[in-house]
Structure formats: C-alpha cells, structure tokens
Amino acid sequence: MVAMGVVVGYLVETGTGVSYMLLLAPLVAVCASAGGNSLNDYYDKSIDEISHSARPIPSGHLSPKEVLMFAVSCFVIAIIM
C-alpha cells in the first residue's frame, strides 16, 4: 500500500511518465515501512505476549535481536537508496 501511495503521489505531482525515481521511491518507502513495522513489533513484544501470542517474536519464530537487526537493515537500505 505504501508503494502504491508513493507511485500515485509521484504521478500526481510530476505529471510525467516513468523515470528512475518512480522505480526507486516505492522501494525506499517499502524498506522504511518494513523497518518501522519491525521496530514496532520489537518494542511491543511484551504486549504481544499477552494479546497476540501468534506473532513472530512471542511465538519464538524470531528472536528480538533478529527483528531489531532486520529493522536496522531496512532503515539503512532506505537511507542509502
């Protein structure tokens, strides 16, 4: 959804066709959004243990460290792009 919003916003603002920015901007938005969602899950792990025990951290599918490293990686990739 975030990628679609970026594409629509780009096309409305510029009124132009395809450019490298139209391809790059949605990828940046997706990486930033994934990082933000992962960071939220990291900080909400104690709440999720009670209310959403099937999520990756409380269920043990991912460790908090793995989620934090994924979030940081997504943010770094978004900044580099």
N, C-alpha and C positions, 0 to 999 in steps of 0.2 A: 504494500500500500504506500509506503513512504517513497519508493522508487517511482510509482505512478504519479504521486503528487509532485515530485521534482520534475518529471518529464512534462506534465501539464503546465506547471508554473513556468518552466523554461520556454515552452512553445507560446504561451500567452504573452509573456514578457518580451521575447525577442521577435516573434512572428516569423522566424526563419526556419529553415529546414534542418537537416541533420548536420551536426558538427561533432568534434571530439568532446566538447563539453556536454552535449546531450547524452553521450555514452558514459562519460566519466562521473558526472554529477549524481546519477542514481546509484552508482556503485559506492560512492562516498557516503551517501545518505543511508544505504543499507548497512554498511560497516559501522557507522556511528550509531545507528539504531540498534544493531545487534549488540554492540558494546554496552549501550545504555540499558538494554533489557537484561543482559547478563549481570551487570553491576547491580541492578535492582534485585535480581534473584539472589545474589551473593549477600546483600545486606538484609534481605527478608528471610534468610534461611531459618531463623528461629520461629518466625510467624508461620512459615510454610510447613514446618514440622507438625504443627497443630492443625492448620486448616487445609493444607494442600500436600498431603504426605506422598502423593504420587509424583511430584515434581522431581527433576533430576538430582538436586542436592539432598533433600530429605530422604529420598528413596535409596541413596547410595550409588546411583549410577555415575555420578560425577562428584568429585571432591570439591570443597570450596576453593582450594588452591587452583584446580583445573579451570573452574569457572572464572576466577579472578584473572588468570593468565589469558584466557580467551578474551575477556573484556578488554584488557590492556592491549592485546594484539589487535583487536578490531579498531580501537581508538588510534593506535599507531598507524595502522594501514590507512585509515580515513585521513589522518593528518598528512601522511606522506603523499597521498594521491592529490 
